[in-house]
């Protein structure tokens, strides 16, 4: 550890402007590294924010650095850059922790669960242990499934090492608590990133029937400590961090004396943070440890800020750090927290009301911290989140901003979109009918690639300046909205579009039938389907044989494959007289009709909507999505 510390100090003195006047120009060695470090002043959050450009290293390749963000518990979130060495060190630390619980030679895969809408599901492999599978699975879309389908999807957890924030696991426990069927049993659950209460730990262990452990992690510093058993104390990750417990003057404190925790991440040379004051308070504890390791351990007395936003009936607090992490994780701009007896209300200032996922996760997290007997609600209020952050009633005011970070916006509910569009288009000149169609109408079918399709049937010129500017203005108002302005005659020339409009429509203005949109003939559908199948085969083959195939996104491949399969099956069933085009209904018909490889088609649909984690790019499993789609399209083309 001291060798790595000496190298970091020497690098900071040579290449980091901020430290060039603080570290003396004398050699830093294994023997004097700790003494040199402790002569430096503590590094505060405000100073990191103010001096960020001068904390960047002049050496290294910034193109390979990654930016991470803190929660912003005391104002604007910090942006920290980390180099590849730091990223590898953090992964290695996680691997050591997992191996200490499941065995180094046992073989395992790691699945990280998140409910952050902007997070992208993906899979890679770790260099050590060789070929260890690392997956991240965003549960925000699979959360929309009915309980039985949701629980079936979670069979992916069986036998895997699960990593997640406590709030995510608390939300899972809440939802699965009403499920009476069999649940998948992970091999191990590793909690990190938030304060871990004993009640959350016990609920996770009881719900999933597996061991639960925790890591002391910071966005700014990676893994700083490994929990030892269930003692609540942490062994320092000596390969990744140098930890201190310091007093008001920045001097190190002896064992048993509580103070502020300061961390020096050892691997990150892109932006060295020397003696960074985390905001946590802790104490060194000594004595024999059940694991057999010697040396002092760190026990956190309070995690981050001690400021409480609101206090529960049992006297437990919802602290600033807890609320800040939830807000950032859920893209929720909480402005005020109110407690009235056994009810807690979180008022938030966002463009639209909190989604079901946001409501569920925040309720589970708050109950886990304040008491399971509480009822937790969210309430949308007008205005932007304030710079002063959330205030509290029945609790103490809290400083600092808690503002949901902009990410991938959730699709508004169809009724909300229809009401907004109706106000704009009702009575509009030339408008005959307006409808919504597509996956936006079914939350369980939505992917991160989904658009909100709005078709406007007009009597005049759909491509004139008036409608071009009108459609552009509407598209700007709602993310991923796609306004298609057309005429009934044009719809008649595209039979599948006409069928989808008539089958899936969510009415906004007028009637499609009165506008002149009619069901096409079977012959017209079959003719269009045969031509479409030829084009679809060419598109799929081109993507499958692309020279950069190993770098393509398996999530997009699965979504694209499922789109082509769904359209092929729509042609098939419509030509058979079955007027059904909604995605999940078509998939059910495929399974009931014994369509060849209906299971593979359903799997591509599930992965494309993140109902399952994706495979790694460039693997046979990733290619299988496109191969199955090719087979499906060719089969339907031959039938037509």
N, C-alpha and C positions, 0 to 999 in steps of 0.2 A: 504493500500500500504506500509506504513512504517513497519508494522509487517512483511510482506513478505520480505521486504528489510533487516530487522534485521536478519531474519532467514537465508537469503542468505549470508550475511556478516559473520555470525557465522559459517555457513557451510564452506565457503571459507577459513576462518582462520584455521579451524580444519582439513580440508581434501584436500585442494588444495595447492600443494607445492609452486606454484608461489606467492600466497598471504600470506603464513605463516610468511614471514618476513616483510610484508607491513601493515597488520592489527594488531594493538596492542592487547595483550592478556587480555583485559578488557572486561567486559560484553557489548554486543551490544543489546540495547533495542529499544522499540518503540520510545522513546523520543530522543535518540542520533544517530539513524541509519543514518539519512541524513548527519549529521556532520561527522560521521566516514567515510562515502562514499566520501565526498568531500575533505577529507584529502589525498585520494589516487591520484596518478598521472593518467593522461589520458592514456588509453590503445590504442596504435596505431596498424594498420594492420600488419606492419612489425614485431612488437613484438609478435602478436598472432601467426604469421607464425614461428617465431624463437623459441618461448617458448611453442609451442603447447603441447608437452608431459607434461610439468609442469603445464599446465592449466587444465589438466584432473583431475577429482576428484578421490581420492583413495577409496571413498565410492560409493555404488550403483552397479548395475549389468550391465556391458558393453554389455552383450548379448542383452539387451533390448534398447540400445541406437541406434540412427540413425545418419548417417553422411550426412550433407548437404554441398553444395559447393557454394562459392560466385562466382561472375563473373570474377574476376581477372583483374579489371580495372587498377591496378598498379603493375602487375606482375603475378606470379603464383596464381591461385585461392586459397582462404582459405578453409580448411576443418574444419567444426565445428561439434561437436557431441552434440546431444540433447537427453534428457531423455524422458521417456513417459509422465511425468508431463508437460514438456514444449510442447510436441505435443498436449496433451489434452487442455492446456491453449490456444494454437493458434487456435484450432478448436472452443473452447468456445468463443473466441473473435470474430471469424468470425460469429458465430451463433448470438451473441448479436447484431452485426452490421446489419445482415440481418433482425432480428426480429424488430429492430428499424425502418425498412423501410416497411416491409410487415405485421407486427403484430405478436405478440408472439403466439397467439392461432390460427393463420390462417392455419398452416400446409404448408410445402413447401419441396421441394427437391433441392439439389444443384448439379450442373453439371459443372465441371471444364474442360475448353477446352485448349488443347495444340497442338502445331505443332512440337513438339520435337520428332524426329523419335524414339529415344530410350525409350521414355515414354510409359508405358504399361497401356492400358485402364483397369479399374477395378471399382467395386462397393462395398460399405460397408454401414454400418448404423452408425449414431451417437448415443451416449448414451443419449444426451440431445440436443434438445427435443427428446423424445423417438421415435425410428424407423424412424428418418429423413434419407432419402436416400442420400448418398454421392457418386457421380460417377466422374470418370476422363475419358475423351474421347480424345484420340489422333486422330486428324483430318488428319494426314499426308497421310493416305491411302484412306480415303473417298474423299480426295481432288482430286484423280485421276479420279473420275467419271465425266461423262458429266454434263453440267450445270443443266439440268432438274433433273437428278437423284441426283445430289449433293444437290439441293434445297429441294428435297423431303426428303432426309436423315436428313436435318436440322430441319424437323418438330419435332424432338426429343427435340428441344429447347423450344417448346411451353409450357408456364405456369411454366417454371422452373427458378430458380435463377442461373444465369450464372456467373462464375468467370473466369477471363482470364487476361493475360498480354495485355496491350494496343496494342502491335504489332500484336498479334493474331486477335484481333477484327478489327484492321485497315485492315488487309489482307482479313478478311471476308467481310468487307464493300466494299472493292475494287472489289472482285469477285461477290458479290451479286448485285453490282451497275448496272451490265448489265443484270440482270435477271428481267423480267417484270411480272413474276407470283407472286402469293401470298406468303408472307414470314411468318414463324412462329414468334409469338410474345412472348418473354420471360417475366417473371414477373418482373425481376430486373437483371441488369448487374452490377457486382462489378469488377472494374479494380484495379489491384495492380501489384507490382513487377517491374514497370518501371515508368519513368516520364510520367505523363498524361497531354497532352496539351488540351486546350479548344476546338481545332478543332477536335481532335479525339473523345473527349467526345460528341460533337455535332453530329458528323457523326454516332456514334454508336446509339445515341438516335433517330436520324432521320431514320436510316436504319431499326432498329428493333422495333421502336415505343414503347419503354418502358423506365422507369427511369434508370439513370446511376449514380453510386456512386463510390467512391474510398477509398482505404485503404492505409495507409503509412506502408509499410512492408519492412523488410530486411531479406535476407537469414540467416544472423547471429543471428537475434533477434526475428523473427516472426512479429506479428502485433504490431506496436508501436503507431499507431494513427488512429482515425476514422474521416473521412471527415464529416464536418458539412454542410449539404445542398450542395449548389454549391458555397460556400464562398471561397473555396481554402484553408481553414484552417482546422486543425485537433485537435480534443479533444484527449488528451493522454489516451491510454488504461491502466488505473491505475492498473488493475489486472494483466497486463502482462509486463509492462515496466516502468522504472523510466527515464524520459527524462530531459536533461539539455541543455541549450544554454550557451556556455562558450566562454571566450575570449582566447587570446594567452597564458595566464598563467594558463589556466584551471579553472579560477574562474567563478562562475555563473554570467550571465548578467541579468540585469533587463528587464522588459517589454519594448518593443520598440527598444531595442539595438540588432542589428544582430550579430550573431556569429556562431561558429561551434556547430553542434548537437552531443551530446554524449548520448548514450543509455546504460542502465543496464537492461538486460532481467531478470525478477524476478523469473521465474519458472524453468529455466534450471540449475539444480545443477550438471549436468554431466560435464559441461565446463563453469563455470561462467565467463562472460565478464563484468567486473565492469568498468564503465565510458568509454565504447568503443567509440572511435571517428569514426563516420560513414563516414565522408567525405562530408556529407550534410551541407548546411548552412541554418540557419533559424532564426526566430525572434518570441518572444512571443507577442501575440496581446491580448488586453483586451477589455472590453466593453460588452454590451449586445449581446447575441447570439440568433438567430431566434429560435433555438431548446429549449431555456429556461434553458439550463445548464449554471452554473456559472463557474468561474475560467478562467485562461488564456488558450489560444489556440495557437498551433504552426502553423506558416506559413512558408513553405519552400521557401527560396529565390532562391536557386539553388539546384538541386538534385545531390548529389555526386559531381564528379569532374567537375570543371568549364572548363577544357581543351576542346577545340573544335577540332575535326578532320577536319571538313570542314564547311564553312559558306554558307548558301543559298542566293539566290538573294534578299530576303526580309530582310536579316541581321540575321535570325535565325540560330542557330548552331546545328550541329550534334555533340553531346558531346561524350566523351570517354565512359561514362557509358552506353549510349544508344547503341553504337556500340558493346560494350563488351557483353551486355546481349543478343543482337541479335545473335552474333557469338556463344555464348555458347548455346543458345536455339536451334539454327539451325545446330550445328556442322559444322560451316563454318569458315575457317581460313583466315580472311581478313587481307591482308598485306598493302594495300594502298587504299586510297579514292581519286578520281580525279573528280573535277568539271570543266566542260567546258561549260560555258553559262548555258543553261537549261538542260544539261545532267550531270548525276552523274554516275561514274563508280566505282564499288567496285572490286578491284583485290583480288583474293583469291588463296591461295596455298594449294590445296587439291589434292587427288589422281585422282579425276575426276571432270568434270564441275558441277556447281551447278544444283540441280534438279529443277523441275518446282515449287515444294512447296517452296524450299529455295529462288528461284528468286522472287516468288510472295510475300512472307512475307517480305523479306528485302526491296523490292521496295515499298510496302505499308507503311512500318514503316518509311523509309527515306522520302517519300513524305509527310507523316503526320507531320514530324518534320521540314522539310526544305521548303516545298511548294508543293501544289498539281499539279502545272504546270510542274514540273520536270519530265524528263525521267530518269529512274534508270536501269542500266544494271550491270550484273556481268561478270567478265572475269577471267578465270583460267590462272594462271601463274605458271611457274616451280619453284621447290624448296620448302623447308619446311618453314612454318611461322617463321619469325625472332623473336628473343628474345626481340628486341626493340619495337615490336608491329607495328601497322599501321602508315604510314606516310600520309601526305596529300599534295595535290596540290590545289591551290586556297583556301587554308585554313591554319591553323597553325599546325605545327607538334605536334603529341601527344605522350606522354610517355606511357610505359606499354605494356604488351603483350596482344594481342587478338588472341587467338588460339582456334579453334573449338575443343571442348572436344570429344574424341572418344566415340561413342555410338554404336547403331545398324546401320551397314552400309546399305545405300540404294542399291537396286539391280541395277547394270548397265543396260543400254538399250540393248536389244537383238542384235542390229546391232554392238554395241561396243564389246560385248562378241564374236560375230561371227567373226569380223575382227581380234581380238586378237587370237582366236583359229585357224583361217585360216592360219595365219603366222606360227604358231607352227606345224600344222598338214598337210598342203598342201605338197605333195611329200613324206610324212612320209611312211616308209615301211609298207606294209600289210594293209594300211588304204583304205577301199572301200567307206565309206560314213560317214559323221558327221552331226548331226542335233541337234538343240535345241528344247525342248518341254516343256509343263507345264505352270503354272501360271506366270512364269517370262516373258512370251511373251505378257501378258495383264496386264498393271499396275493396272487396276481396279479389278483384281483377286488376286493380291499378298497379302499374309498375313505375319505376322512376323515369321511364321513357314515355309515359302516357301523356297524351294531349286531351284537352277538353274540346270535343268536336261540337260546334254549333253550326247548323245549316240554316241559312236564311233564303227562302224561296221568294223571289221578287218578280214583278211583272215587267219591269223595265230593263235597262242595260245593267247587268251585274258588274261589268268591268269598267264602268265610267268613273270619272274622278270622284264623284260624290261617294259611291260605295267603297272605292279604294281607301279614301281617307277615313270613312266611317268604320270600316273593318279594322284598319290599322289602330285607330284610337281605342277600340274595344279590346284588341289583342294586347295593347300596352297595359290595360287596366288589371287584367287577371293573368298571372303567370301560367304559361302553357296553354292558354286559350287559343283555339284555331277557328276563326270565323270564316265559313265558306259561303259566299254569296253566289247564287246560281238561279237558274230558271227550271221550271218543271220539265220542259222539253229536254234540257241537258241531263237531268236526273234520269229520264226515260232511256237515254242512250247508255247508261251505266247500270245494268240490272242489279248487280249486287249492292251498289249504293242505295238504290231504291228499296230493295228488300230490307236493308239494315235500318234505313230511316223509318219504314213502316213497322218493323218488328221491335226495335229497341227504343223508339222515341220517348223522350220526356217532353211533353208539350210546353211551349213558351208562349207563342202567339198563333192563333188561327188553327186551321186544319189542313193536313197534308192532302187529304182526299179532295177537299174543296179547292186546293191550290192546283190540282191536276196531277198529283203523284199517284200512280197506280201500280199494283203488283205486276211485274213483267211475266211474260210467258216462259214456260219451261224451255222451249227451243232457244229463246233469247239468252237465258241464263247459261244453258249448256254451251252455246257458241262462244259467249264471252269467257266461260270457264276454261274451254280448251285453249284459247289464245292466252289467257292469264297463266295457265299452267306452264306453257312453253317459256314465257318470260320469267316466271318464278324459278324454274329449274336453272335458267342461265344465271340469275342473281345468286342463288344458293351455291352453285358450282364455282362461280367466280370467287365468292368469299371463302369457300372451303379450300381452294387451291391458291390462295393469296400467298405471295412470297414472304410477307411478314406475319404469317399465320400464328407464329408462337407469341406474338405481342398483342393479338386481338383480345378483346374483352369477352370472357365466357358468359358474363351476365347479359351483355348485349346479344351475343350469339344465341343464347337460350330464348331471349325475348323475340328476336327476329325469326328464329325457327318456329316458335309457337304461333307467331302472327301468320306465317305462310301456311302452317298446318290448319289453323282455325279457318282461314279463308278457303282452303281446299275443301274442308269438311262442310263449310257453309254451302258451297256450290253443290256438293253431293246431296246433302239433306234437303236443300231447297228444290233441287231437281226431282227429288222423290216426293215432293209435296209437303214436307215438314217445314213450316214457316217459323223457324227458330234460328236466331243469329247471335244472341248474347253468348259471350265466351264460355262461361261456366256451364250454361245449358248445352252448348255444343259438345263440350268435353264429356258431360254425362251421357249424352246420346251416343258418342263414340264408344264409350265403355260398354253401354248396354247393347249396342249394335255389333259388337265384336269387330270393330275396325282394327285392321292389322297394326300391331304395336301401339295400341291406345295407351298403354302404360308409359312408353317412352315419350309419347306426345304430351301426356299429363305431367311427366317429370320436367320436360322443357318449359312448360307453362309455369310450373311451381318455381323453378330456379329463376326464370325470367322475371317473376314477380317477387323474388326474394322470400318465397315461402320455404325455401331450403337454401342452404349455403351453396355457392357455386364451386365447380372444380377449378383446378389451376389451369391457366392458359397454356396452350400447346400440348395438352394431354389427349389421349384417345377419348376420354370421357367428355372433354369439351367438343371434340370433333363430332361426337355422336349426336349432338343436338341437330347439326346441319345435315348429317347423313340420314337421320330419321325423317327430317323435314323433306329432303329430296325424295325419299321412298314414298312418303305420304302424298306429295304433290304429283308424282308420276303415277301412282295408283289411282288417284282421283281423275287425273287427266285421261287415263285409259278408260275409266268407267264412263266418262262424259262422251 
